[in-house]
């Protein structure tokens, strides 16, 4: 299964007001492993960036002057993501901007949904953690992911961090809480996942431990006829 974790940075919040994409960052995940393959591009939006947006991502108008315009990178970008499931935090935002950019081009680009599946991790997080903050920063804190390098937003860095969040959020239990509920800050730090990481070490029970386990089940069986461990 091929997935592409994607993030964009933009000149503002609303494409209907003429705002444009200025950065695209994508990381590839195959069979739930980061492959190291990525796509990253800065884009000249051919318009001014809102000051509020600059405060968020730190990308200036001057920096983008010599960067390619979207029409020059559209085919390359689509080739990278085509056929994959896009994993995006707050997908309607990024998808809306991508489709707006495609709609401005001559040629039969269509909508990104026609070439890719879309998975919204914000919607997933809201369902999994109702009533809690589910920003990318909040999820990093909840799942113990180190995002200390993230002083400003950046599309490639955010997509790398989101890949970590997504893989942990969909991978089952990530921490063990003993003695009561754990606060969001009470977590074990998780190292960045990578394709080259060593396989998890499996420690199997010894014959003595298995025998002790069976004795314990026998004791439980004297009080209950329904032992799920022997089902």
GROMACS elastic network, one bead per residue, 0.5 to 0.9 nm:
[ bonds ]
;  ai    aj funct       b0    kb
    1    29     6  0.81369   500
    1    30     6  0.55028   500
    1    31     6  0.51464   500
    1    32     6  0.78788   500
    1    84     6  0.80230   500
    1    85     6  0.84680   500
    2    28     6  0.72809   500
    2    29     6  0.59362   500
    2    31     6  0.66517   500
    2    32     6  0.83955   500
    2    83     6  0.80025   500
    2    84     6  0.53239   500
    2    85     6  0.66400   500
    3    27     6  0.84491   500
    3    28     6  0.60097   500
    3    29     6  0.50258   500
    3    30     6  0.61392   500
    3    31     6  0.82376   500
    3    32     6  0.82437   500
    3    81     6  0.83914   500
    3    83     6  0.87600   500
    3    84     6  0.50389   500
    3    86     6  0.58639   500
    3    87     6  0.68575   500
    3   117     6  0.88791   500
    4    26     6  0.61477   500
    4    27     6  0.55849   500
    4    29     6  0.59548   500
    4    30     6  0.85174   500
    4    38     6  0.85894   500
    4    80     6  0.87212   500
    4    81     6  0.65302   500
    4    84     6  0.61731   500
    4    85     6  0.61231   500
    4    87     6  0.60467   500
    4    88     6  0.86794   500
    4   159     6  0.89428   500
    4   163     6  0.87772   500
    5    25     6  0.82173   500
    5    26     6  0.54440   500
    5    27     6  0.52867   500
    5    28     6  0.64438   500
    5    29     6  0.73836   500
    5    85     6  0.82901   500
    5    86     6  0.57169   500
    5    88     6  0.60970   500
    5    89     6  0.89505   500
    5   159     6  0.55824   500
    5   160     6  0.74906   500
    5   162     6  0.70968   500
    5   163     6  0.60526   500
    5   166     6  0.89699   500
    6    24     6  0.73637   500
    6    25     6  0.57605   500
    6    27     6  0.67656   500
    6    28     6  0.89477   500
    6    86     6  0.64671   500
    6    87     6  0.60972   500
    6    88     6  0.54796   500
    6    89     6  0.82365   500
    6    94     6  0.84805   500
    6   155     6  0.76460   500
    6   156     6  0.79001   500
    6   158     6  0.82941   500
    6   159     6  0.53532   500
    6   160     6  0.86337   500
    6   162     6  0.84210   500
    6   163     6  0.88550   500
    7    23     6  0.82903   500
    7    24     6  0.60298   500
    7    25     6  0.53790   500
    7    26     6  0.65634   500
    7    87     6  0.87643   500
    7    88     6  0.64528   500
    7    89     6  0.76306   500
    7    91     6  0.89873   500
    7    94     6  0.70052   500
    7   154     6  0.82972   500
    7   156     6  0.69165   500
    7   157     6  0.88064   500
    7   158     6  0.65409   500
    7   159     6  0.54332   500
    7   162     6  0.87623   500
    8    21     6  0.67287   500
    8    22     6  0.74525   500
    8    23     6  0.54328   500
    8    25     6  0.62735   500
    8    26     6  0.87897   500
    8    94     6  0.63036   500
    8    97     6  0.86458   500
    8    98     6  0.88858   500
    8   154     6  0.79808   500
    8   155     6  0.51302   500
    8   156     6  0.82660   500
    8   158     6  0.88317   500
    8   159     6  0.87466   500
    9    12     6  0.85765   500
    9    20     6  0.87494   500
    9    21     6  0.59872   500
    9    22     6  0.56741   500
    9    24     6  0.66746   500
    9    25     6  0.87024   500
    9    53     6  0.85727   500
    9    57     6  0.71184   500
    9    59     6  0.87530   500
    9    94     6  0.85970   500
    9   153     6  0.80592   500
    9   154     6  0.70078   500
    9   155     6  0.59748   500
   10    13     6  0.72218   500
   10    19     6  0.69266   500
   10    20     6  0.55553   500
   10    22     6  0.50871   500
   10    23     6  0.68576   500
   10    45     6  0.85306   500
   10    49     6  0.78432   500
   10    53     6  0.73384   500
   10    57     6  0.87511   500
   10    97     6  0.83100   500
   11    14     6  0.88458   500
   11    18     6  0.89676   500
   11    19     6  0.54179   500
   11    20     6  0.55629   500
   11    21     6  0.64776   500
   11    22     6  0.66235   500
   11    45     6  0.75808   500
   11    47     6  0.81086   500
   11    48     6  0.71036   500
   11    50     6  0.57664   500
   11    51     6  0.87565   500
   11    53     6  0.61469   500
   11    54     6  0.78970   500
   12    15     6  0.78054   500
   12    17     6  0.86732   500
   12    18     6  0.86935   500
   12    19     6  0.54606   500
   12    20     6  0.73246   500
   12    21     6  0.86754   500
   12    49     6  0.67589   500
   12    50     6  0.58003   500
   12    51     6  0.87931   500
   12    52     6  0.78232   500
   12    53     6  0.57779   500
   12    54     6  0.89821   500
   13    17     6  0.84440   500
   13    19     6  0.69492   500
   13    20     6  0.89673   500
   13    53     6  0.81959   500
   13    93     6  0.82393   500
   14    17     6  0.55225   500
   14    18     6  0.71583   500
   14    19     6  0.58760   500
   14    20     6  0.84746   500
   14    93     6  0.85155   500
   14    96     6  0.88227   500
   14    97     6  0.80655   500
   15    18     6  0.50577   500
   15    20     6  0.63510   500
   15    21     6  0.88812   500
   15    96     6  0.74097   500
   15    97     6  0.59762   500
   15   100     6  0.66573   500
   15   101     6  0.87427   500
   16    19     6  0.71096   500
   16   100     6  0.82854   500
   18    47     6  0.86246   500
   19    45     6  0.80933   500
   19    47     6  0.80012   500
   19    48     6  0.88479   500
   19    49     6  0.81518   500
   19    50     6  0.89645   500
   19    97     6  0.82706   500
   20    44     6  0.89064   500
   20    45     6  0.55975   500
   20    46     6  0.83788   500
   20    47     6  0.80229   500
   20    49     6  0.87650   500
   20    97     6  0.69303   500
   20    98     6  0.88772   500
   20   100     6  0.82832   500
   20   101     6  0.73019   500
   21    24     6  0.75172   500
   21    42     6  0.86992   500
   21    43     6  0.69182   500
   21    44     6  0.83002   500
   21    45     6  0.64393   500
   21    70     6  0.79789   500
   21    94     6  0.89064   500
   21    97     6  0.66954   500
   21    98     6  0.76121   500
   21   101     6  0.77057   500
   22    41     6  0.82744   500
   22    42     6  0.56462   500
   22    44     6  0.61235   500
   22    45     6  0.58293   500
   22    49     6  0.89409   500
   22    59     6  0.83176   500
   22    64     6  0.78501   500
   22    69     6  0.88811   500
   22    70     6  0.85418   500
   23    40     6  0.75024   500
   23    41     6  0.56645   500
   23    43     6  0.56969   500
   23    44     6  0.87711   500
   23    59     6  0.89354   500
   23   154     6  0.79955   500
   23   155     6  0.62628   500
   23   156     6  0.84951   500
   24    39     6  0.76640   500
   24    40     6  0.56525   500
   24    41     6  0.53927   500
   24    42     6  0.66100   500
   24    43     6  0.80844   500
   24    77     6  0.87394   500
   24   154     6  0.88806   500
   24   155     6  0.56944   500
   24   156     6  0.70487   500
   25    38     6  0.75881   500
   25    39     6  0.58696   500
   25    41     6  0.67012   500
   25    42     6  0.88039   500
   25   154     6  0.79994   500
   25   157     6  0.76005   500
   25   158     6  0.78759   500
   25   159     6  0.62736   500
   25   160     6  0.86253   500
   26    37     6  0.86712   500
   26    38     6  0.54402   500
   26    40     6  0.62847   500
   26    80     6  0.88456   500
   26    81     6  0.84168   500
   26   155     6  0.77072   500
   26   156     6  0.61103   500
   26   159     6  0.60175   500
   26   160     6  0.78577   500
   27    34     6  0.74053   500
   27    35     6  0.80168   500
   27    36     6  0.71963   500
   27    37     6  0.62061   500
   27    39     6  0.65286   500
   27    40     6  0.86362   500
   27   156     6  0.75183   500
   27   159     6  0.64154   500
   27   160     6  0.63803   500
   27   163     6  0.76980   500
   28    33     6  0.83697   500
   28    34     6  0.60231   500
   28    35     6  0.59378   500
   28    36     6  0.68912   500
   28    37     6  0.55496   500
   28    38     6  0.58279   500
   28    39     6  0.84239   500
   28    81     6  0.88465   500
   28   163     6  0.88532   500
   29    32     6  0.57329   500
   29    33     6  0.52137   500
   29    35     6  0.58538   500
   29    36     6  0.83311   500
   29    37     6  0.83492   500
   29   163     6  0.79254   500
   29   195     6  0.88540   500
   30    33     6  0.53740   500
   30    34     6  0.65954   500
   30    35     6  0.66951   500
   31    34     6  0.85568   500
   32   167     6  0.67789   500
   33   167     6  0.84803   500
   33   193     6  0.77334   500
   33   194     6  0.65654   500
   33   195     6  0.53216   500
   33   196     6  0.88856   500
   34    37     6  0.77961   500
   34   160     6  0.89603   500
   34   163     6  0.79206   500
   34   164     6  0.89914   500
   34   193     6  0.70701   500
   34   194     6  0.51928   500
   34   196     6  0.85926   500
   35    38     6  0.83356   500
   35   194     6  0.71464   500
   35   195     6  0.52204   500
   35   196     6  0.83537   500
   36   194     6  0.74868   500
   36   195     6  0.69609   500
   38    80     6  0.86054   500
   38   156     6  0.84335   500
   39    77     6  0.75357   500
   39    80     6  0.72354   500
   39    81     6  0.89998   500
   39   156     6  0.81044   500
   40    77     6  0.89128   500
   40   155     6  0.79699   500
   40   156     6  0.63641   500
   41    67     6  0.87183   500
   41    68     6  0.87312   500
   41    73     6  0.82061   500
   41    77     6  0.87692   500
   41   156     6  0.88465   500
   42    64     6  0.71157   500
   42    67     6  0.63164   500
   42    68     6  0.74749   500
   42    69     6  0.88095   500
   43    46     6  0.89294   500
   43    64     6  0.65191   500
   43    65     6  0.88357   500
   43    66     6  0.88374   500
   43    67     6  0.53879   500
   43    68     6  0.53785   500
   43    69     6  0.53844   500
   43    70     6  0.61377   500
   43    73     6  0.83888   500
   44    47     6  0.80436   500
   44    61     6  0.83105   500
   44    63     6  0.88873   500
   44    64     6  0.50887   500
   44    65     6  0.61496   500
   44    66     6  0.72293   500
   44    67     6  0.51365   500
   44    68     6  0.56273   500
   44    70     6  0.72618   500
   45    48     6  0.76594   500
   45    49     6  0.82912   500
   45    61     6  0.88379   500
   45    64     6  0.78510   500
   45    65     6  0.89062   500
   45    67     6  0.89703   500
   45    68     6  0.87828   500
   45    69     6  0.64197   500
   45    70     6  0.74680   500
   46    65     6  0.84611   500
   46    69     6  0.74981   500
   47    61     6  0.82900   500
   48    51     6  0.89433   500
   48    60     6  0.89082   500
   48    61     6  0.63651   500
   49    52     6  0.84091   500
   49    53     6  0.67469   500
   49    54     6  0.68507   500
   49    59     6  0.84838   500
   49    60     6  0.71647   500
   49    61     6  0.63198   500
   50    53     6  0.52475   500
   50    54     6  0.65003   500
   50    55     6  0.89120   500
   51    54     6  0.50959   500
   51    55     6  0.64204   500
   51    56     6  0.89349   500
   51    60     6  0.89960   500
   52    55     6  0.51751   500
   52    56     6  0.66701   500
   53    56     6  0.51356   500
   53    57     6  0.63663   500
   53    58     6  0.77097   500
   53    59     6  0.82808   500
   54    57     6  0.53720   500
   54    59     6  0.56137   500
   54    60     6  0.63128   500
   54    61     6  0.89138   500
   55    58     6  0.56209   500
   55    59     6  0.83739   500
   55   152     6  0.82239   500
   56    59     6  0.85344   500
   56   152     6  0.61757   500
   56   153     6  0.61409   500
   56   154     6  0.89613   500
   57    60     6  0.88128   500
   57   152     6  0.52997   500
   57   154     6  0.59345   500
   57   155     6  0.86541   500
   58   152     6  0.65421   500
   58   153     6  0.75419   500
   58   154     6  0.82820   500
   59    62     6  0.85391   500
   59    63     6  0.67793   500
   59    64     6  0.78126   500
   59   154     6  0.86967   500
   60    63     6  0.53026   500
   60    64     6  0.67566   500
   61    64     6  0.54262   500
   61    65     6  0.65507   500
   62    65     6  0.54520   500
   62    66     6  0.84610   500
   63    66     6  0.74210   500
   63    67     6  0.80140   500
   64    67     6  0.51641   500
   64    68     6  0.83330   500
   65    68     6  0.85288   500
   68    71     6  0.81897   500
   68    72     6  0.62187   500
   68    73     6  0.71459   500
   69    72     6  0.56383   500
   69    73     6  0.70576   500
   69    74     6  0.89312   500
   70    73     6  0.53478   500
   70    74     6  0.57927   500
   70   101     6  0.72403   500
   70   102     6  0.87245   500
   70   105     6  0.87904   500
   71    74     6  0.52261   500
   71    75     6  0.78573   500
   71   101     6  0.82631   500
   71   102     6  0.82785   500
   71   104     6  0.87267   500
   71   105     6  0.65329   500
   71   106     6  0.87535   500
   72    75     6  0.74950   500
   72    76     6  0.83264   500
   73    76     6  0.53712   500
   73    77     6  0.60874   500
   73    78     6  0.86143   500
   74    77     6  0.52037   500
   74    78     6  0.60999   500
   74    79     6  0.85280   500
   74   101     6  0.86495   500
   74   102     6  0.76761   500
   74   105     6  0.89037   500
   74   109     6  0.87871   500
   75    78     6  0.51670   500
   75    79     6  0.60583   500
   75    80     6  0.87090   500
   75   109     6  0.86630   500
   76    79     6  0.51312   500
   76    80     6  0.64090   500
   77    80     6  0.52472   500
   77    81     6  0.65531   500
   77    82     6  0.85055   500
   78    81     6  0.53220   500
   78    82     6  0.55898   500
   78   109     6  0.87357   500
   78   112     6  0.82069   500
   78   115     6  0.81567   500
   79    82     6  0.53634   500
   79    83     6  0.87999   500
   80    83     6  0.87838   500
   80    84     6  0.86441   500
   81    84     6  0.56501   500
   81    85     6  0.80425   500
   81    86     6  0.75271   500
   81   115     6  0.79881   500
   81   116     6  0.70685   500
   82    85     6  0.85592   500
   82   112     6  0.84830   500
   82   115     6  0.52935   500
   82   116     6  0.57737   500
   83   115     6  0.57381   500
   83   116     6  0.51117   500
   83   117     6  0.75201   500
   84   115     6  0.78955   500
   84   116     6  0.53229   500
   84   117     6  0.64140   500
   84   118     6  0.87291   500
   85   116     6  0.54772   500
   85   118     6  0.55983   500
   85   119     6  0.68710   500
   86    91     6  0.87918   500
   86   116     6  0.64849   500
   86   117     6  0.58555   500
   86   119     6  0.59735   500
   86   120     6  0.83613   500
   87    91     6  0.78367   500
   87   117     6  0.85661   500
   87   118     6  0.63088   500
   87   120     6  0.61504   500
   87   121     6  0.67480   500
   87   159     6  0.88266   500
   87   162     6  0.83798   500
   87   163     6  0.80490   500
   87   166     6  0.81402   500
   88    92     6  0.87343   500
   88    94     6  0.75735   500
   88    95     6  0.87027   500
   88   118     6  0.74819   500
   88   119     6  0.62562   500
   88   120     6  0.52074   500
   88   121     6  0.59815   500
   88   122     6  0.78660   500
   88   159     6  0.80938   500
   88   162     6  0.79370   500
   89    92     6  0.87745   500
   89    93     6  0.87184   500
   89    94     6  0.84825   500
   89   119     6  0.83629   500
   89   120     6  0.55459   500
   89   122     6  0.50245   500
   89   123     6  0.80930   500
   89   135     6  0.83889   500
   89   136     6  0.76027   500
   89   159     6  0.89322   500
   89   162     6  0.74929   500
   90    93     6  0.59662   500
   90    94     6  0.72783   500
   90    95     6  0.89733   500
   90   120     6  0.58583   500
   90   121     6  0.67816   500
   90   122     6  0.51891   500
   90   123     6  0.72356   500
   91    94     6  0.54301   500
   91    95     6  0.57827   500
   91    96     6  0.81454   500
   91   118     6  0.74234   500
   91   119     6  0.72294   500
   91   120     6  0.50712   500
   91   121     6  0.77229   500
   91   122     6  0.77294   500
   91   123     6  0.86926   500
   92    95     6  0.51598   500
   92    96     6  0.56769   500
   92    97     6  0.85002   500
   92   120     6  0.80720   500
   93    96     6  0.52630   500
   93    97     6  0.64656   500
   93    98     6  0.88365   500
   94    97     6  0.51948   500
   94    98     6  0.61634   500
   94    99     6  0.85657   500
   95    98     6  0.50902   500
   95    99     6  0.60222   500
   95   100     6  0.83909   500
   95   111     6  0.86602   500
   95   112     6  0.71072   500
   95   113     6  0.81966   500
   95   118     6  0.86744   500
   96    99     6  0.52909   500
   96   100     6  0.60798   500
   96   101     6  0.86989   500
   97   101     6  0.62266   500
   97   102     6  0.86853   500
   98   101     6  0.51464   500
   98   102     6  0.62641   500
   98   103     6  0.86040   500
   98   111     6  0.80619   500
   98   112     6  0.70821   500
   99   102     6  0.50176   500
   99   103     6  0.60004   500
   99   104     6  0.86665   500
   99   109     6  0.89594   500
   99   110     6  0.76509   500
   99   111     6  0.53837   500
   99   112     6  0.62508   500
   99   113     6  0.88120   500
  100   103     6  0.50988   500
  100   104     6  0.64572   500
  100   111     6  0.87313   500
  101   104     6  0.53212   500
  101   105     6  0.68986   500
  102   105     6  0.53912   500
  102   106     6  0.83577   500
  102   107     6  0.87599   500
  102   108     6  0.86813   500
  102   109     6  0.59859   500
  102   110     6  0.67959   500
  102   111     6  0.70904   500
  102   112     6  0.82943   500
  103   106     6  0.78884   500
  103   107     6  0.89831   500
  103   108     6  0.89646   500
  103   109     6  0.75674   500
  103   110     6  0.71773   500
  103   111     6  0.79189   500
  105   108     6  0.83517   500
  105   109     6  0.77887   500
  106   109     6  0.82065   500
  107   110     6  0.85769   500
  109   112     6  0.80505   500
  110   113     6  0.84538   500
  110   114     6  0.69107   500
  110   115     6  0.84993   500
  111   114     6  0.55292   500
  111   115     6  0.74102   500
  112   115     6  0.54019   500
  112   116     6  0.60860   500
  112   117     6  0.84491   500
  112   118     6  0.88690   500
  113   116     6  0.50688   500
  113   117     6  0.60286   500
  113   118     6  0.68299   500
  114   117     6  0.79185   500
  119   123     6  0.86315   500
  119   124     6  0.83892   500
  120   123     6  0.55156   500
  120   124     6  0.64052   500
  120   125     6  0.87809   500
  121   125     6  0.59119   500
  121   126     6  0.84695   500
  121   162     6  0.85282   500
  121   165     6  0.89097   500
  121   166     6  0.69632   500
  122   125     6  0.50457   500
  122   126     6  0.61294   500
  122   127     6  0.86143   500
  122   134     6  0.66785   500
  122   135     6  0.74760   500
  122   136     6  0.84161   500
  123   126     6  0.51623   500
  123   127     6  0.63201   500
  123   128     6  0.86580   500
  124   127     6  0.52507   500
  124   128     6  0.61917   500
  124   129     6  0.85218   500
  124   169     6  0.89865   500
  125   129     6  0.56930   500
  125   130     6  0.77718   500
  125   134     6  0.61466   500
  125   135     6  0.88955   500
  125   139     6  0.82383   500
  125   169     6  0.80340   500
  126   129     6  0.51352   500
  126   130     6  0.50684   500
  126   131     6  0.74654   500
  126   132     6  0.75058   500
  126   133     6  0.82338   500
  126   134     6  0.64900   500
  127   130     6  0.56059   500
  128   169     6  0.88141   500
  129   132     6  0.58069   500
  129   133     6  0.81017   500
  129   134     6  0.75800   500
  130   133     6  0.84392   500
  130   134     6  0.88207   500
  131   134     6  0.89000   500
  132   138     6  0.88524   500
  133   138     6  0.60702   500
  133   139     6  0.78826   500
  134   137     6  0.78589   500
  134   138     6  0.55870   500
  134   139     6  0.57977   500
  135   138     6  0.50759   500
  135   139     6  0.61954   500
  135   140     6  0.85954   500
  136   139     6  0.51321   500
  136   140     6  0.61682   500
  136   141     6  0.87116   500
  136   158     6  0.82949   500
  136   161     6  0.81933   500
  136   162     6  0.70687   500
  136   165     6  0.80559   500
  137   140     6  0.50918   500
  137   141     6  0.63848   500
  137   142     6  0.86961   500
  137   147     6  0.77251   500
  138   141     6  0.51573   500
  138   142     6  0.61574   500
  138   143     6  0.86738   500
  138   184     6  0.85429   500
  139   143     6  0.59914   500
  139   144     6  0.81730   500
  139   145     6  0.80924   500
  139   165     6  0.68667   500
  139   169     6  0.88833   500
  140   143     6  0.53256   500
  140   144     6  0.57029   500
  140   146     6  0.68487   500
  140   147     6  0.68952   500
  140   161     6  0.80071   500
  140   162     6  0.85955   500
  140   164     6  0.86570   500
  140   165     6  0.65988   500
  141   144     6  0.51345   500
  141   145     6  0.63378   500
  141   146     6  0.79530   500
  141   147     6  0.86369   500
  141   184     6  0.64954   500
  141   185     6  0.63509   500
  141   186     6  0.89775   500
  141   187     6  0.79602   500
  141   189     6  0.89435   500
  142   145     6  0.78972   500
  142   183     6  0.83919   500
  142   185     6  0.66434   500
  142   186     6  0.82353   500
  142   187     6  0.70972   500
  143   165     6  0.71732   500
  143   168     6  0.73470   500
  143   169     6  0.77304   500
  143   174     6  0.71471   500
  143   175     6  0.81913   500
  143   184     6  0.80836   500
  143   187     6  0.68701   500
  143   188     6  0.79998   500
  143   189     6  0.78157   500
  143   190     6  0.74907   500
  144   174     6  0.89824   500
  144   184     6  0.87652   500
  144   185     6  0.80022   500
  144   186     6  0.85129   500
  144   187     6  0.55254   500
  144   188     6  0.56553   500
  144   190     6  0.52984   500
  144   191     6  0.85604   500
  145   161     6  0.78984   500
  145   164     6  0.73640   500
  145   165     6  0.73000   500
  145   188     6  0.86762   500
  145   189     6  0.59264   500
  145   190     6  0.50542   500
  145   191     6  0.68111   500
  145   192     6  0.73809   500
  146   149     6  0.80357   500
  146   161     6  0.84461   500
  146   189     6  0.67731   500
  146   190     6  0.68132   500
  146   191     6  0.70851   500
  146   192     6  0.75734   500
  147   150     6  0.54934   500
  147   151     6  0.86817   500
  147   161     6  0.70372   500
  148   151     6  0.72589   500
  149   152     6  0.84833   500
  149   157     6  0.85663   500
  150   153     6  0.64506   500
  150   154     6  0.79558   500
  150   157     6  0.74951   500
  150   158     6  0.80363   500
  153   157     6  0.75485   500
  153   158     6  0.66571   500
  154   157     6  0.54273   500
  154   158     6  0.57868   500
  154   159     6  0.84161   500
  155   158     6  0.51644   500
  155   159     6  0.60749   500
  155   160     6  0.86602   500
  156   159     6  0.51400   500
  156   160     6  0.62631   500
  156   161     6  0.86936   500
  157   160     6  0.51079   500
  157   161     6  0.62203   500
  157   162     6  0.85172   500
  158   161     6  0.50809   500
  158   162     6  0.59439   500
  158   163     6  0.84887   500
  159   163     6  0.60819   500
  159   164     6  0.87554   500
  160   163     6  0.51460   500
  160   164     6  0.66520   500
  160   165     6  0.89123   500
  160   192     6  0.88792   500
  161   164     6  0.51928   500
  161   165     6  0.63614   500
  161   166     6  0.86831   500
  161   192     6  0.81867   500
  162   166     6  0.59224   500
  162   167     6  0.84486   500
  163   166     6  0.51587   500
  163   167     6  0.61106   500
  163   168     6  0.85680   500
  163   193     6  0.85071   500
  164   167     6  0.53591   500
  164   168     6  0.62349   500
  164   169     6  0.84451   500
  164   191     6  0.89533   500
  164   192     6  0.66195   500
  164   193     6  0.63023   500
  165   168     6  0.53300   500
  165   169     6  0.58329   500
  165   170     6  0.84810   500
  166   169     6  0.50336   500
  166   170     6  0.60476   500
  166   171     6  0.82771   500
  167   170     6  0.53939   500
  167   171     6  0.58478   500
  167   193     6  0.86507   500
  168   172     6  0.71424   500
  168   173     6  0.82754   500
  168   174     6  0.68073   500
  169   172     6  0.68266   500
  169   173     6  0.83596   500
  169   174     6  0.80284   500
  170   173     6  0.88973   500
  171   174     6  0.76557   500
  173   176     6  0.76728   500
  174   188     6  0.88291   500
  175   187     6  0.69013   500
  175   188     6  0.71262   500
  176   187     6  0.87724   500
  177   180     6  0.68204   500
  177   181     6  0.65760   500
  177   182     6  0.60000   500
  177   186     6  0.87024   500
  177   187     6  0.87380   500
  178   181     6  0.75571   500
  178   182     6  0.80211   500
  179   182     6  0.85536   500
  182   185     6  0.79114   500
  182   186     6  0.58384   500
  182   187     6  0.79854   500
  183   186     6  0.53082   500
  183   187     6  0.80763   500
  184   187     6  0.69328   500
  185   188     6  0.89680   500
  187   190     6  0.87843   500
  190   193     6  0.84639   500
  193   196     6  0.86009   500
  193   197     6  0.70683   500
  194   197     6  0.55423   500
  195   198     6  0.87802   500
  196   199     6  0.89858   500
  197   200     6  0.88804   500
  198   201     6  0.85357   500
  199   202     6  0.89500   500
  205   208     6  0.80076   500
  205   209     6  0.57665   500
  205   210     6  0.62322   500
  206   209     6  0.50874   500
  206   210     6  0.61756   500
  206   211     6  0.85888   500
  207   210     6  0.50751   500
  207   211     6  0.61519   500
  207   212     6  0.86582   500
  208   211     6  0.50877   500
  208   212     6  0.62393   500
  208   213     6  0.85869   500
  209   212     6  0.50567   500
  209   213     6  0.61152   500
  209   214     6  0.87028   500
  210   214     6  0.62944   500
  210   215     6  0.87211   500
  211   214     6  0.51512   500
  211   215     6  0.63653   500
  211   216     6  0.87459   500
  212   215     6  0.50691   500
  212   216     6  0.62832   500
  212   217     6  0.87452   500
  213   216     6  0.50863   500
  213   217     6  0.63185   500
  213   218     6  0.86908   500
  214   217     6  0.50142   500
  214   218     6  0.61770   500
  214   219     6  0.86746   500
  215   218     6  0.50127   500
  215   219     6  0.63265   500
  215   220     6  0.87166   500
  216   219     6  0.51001   500
  216   220     6  0.62864   500
  216   221     6  0.85545   500
  217   221     6  0.59579   500
  217   222     6  0.87652   500
  217   227     6  0.75046   500
  217   229     6  0.80092   500
  217   230     6  0.83615   500
  218   222     6  0.65659   500
  219   222     6  0.54420   500
  219   223     6  0.73016   500
  220   223     6  0.54816   500
  220   224     6  0.62167   500
  220   225     6  0.86046   500
  220   227     6  0.75142   500
  221   225     6  0.57862   500
  221   226     6  0.73960   500
  221   227     6  0.65407   500
  222   225     6  0.74158   500
  224   227     6  0.68215   500
  226   229     6  0.89742   500
  226   230     6  0.85760   500
  226   231     6  0.81432   500
  227   230     6  0.57266   500
  227   231     6  0.66448   500
